[in-house]
Amino acid sequence: MNISQICPNPALRDWRVVFGSNVRKVRQQKRLTQEDLAHEAELDLTYVGGIERGKRNPSLMVMGRIAKALSTPLVKLLET
């Protein structure tokens, strides 16, 4: 699978924005605060906020920790 299949719209191909938006959406659906997520994923609160805004470039390990903390498959957090 390539990025065009995941993000067919060229304007949305910045995976950091896609990932961050999905993290925020899932976090809010689960009624978690950024602080709750940061604690569960063992990350700094400001780092989680930066990820949700698409301003940070999280490693695969960090993305995995966030997915685990949200009980959500990582691939779901990368879908548009």
C-alpha positions, 0 to 999 in steps of 0.5 A: 500500500502506498501513500496515495492509497491511504491519502488520495487527496494530495493536500492531505498527504502530510502524514503528521497532520493525518496522524495528529488529527486522528489521534485527537479524534480517537482521544476525544471519542474515548473522553480522554484529556491530552494529559490522560493520553500523555500519561498512558503513553509515557509522553510529555503533555506538550509533545502530545499537543504538538502531535495533535496539531501536526507540528511534531514528527513522532517516531514509529515507536512513539506512534505505537505507544500512542496507539496502544494507549488509545487501544487503537490499531496504529494503521487506523490512526494513519487513515484519512 
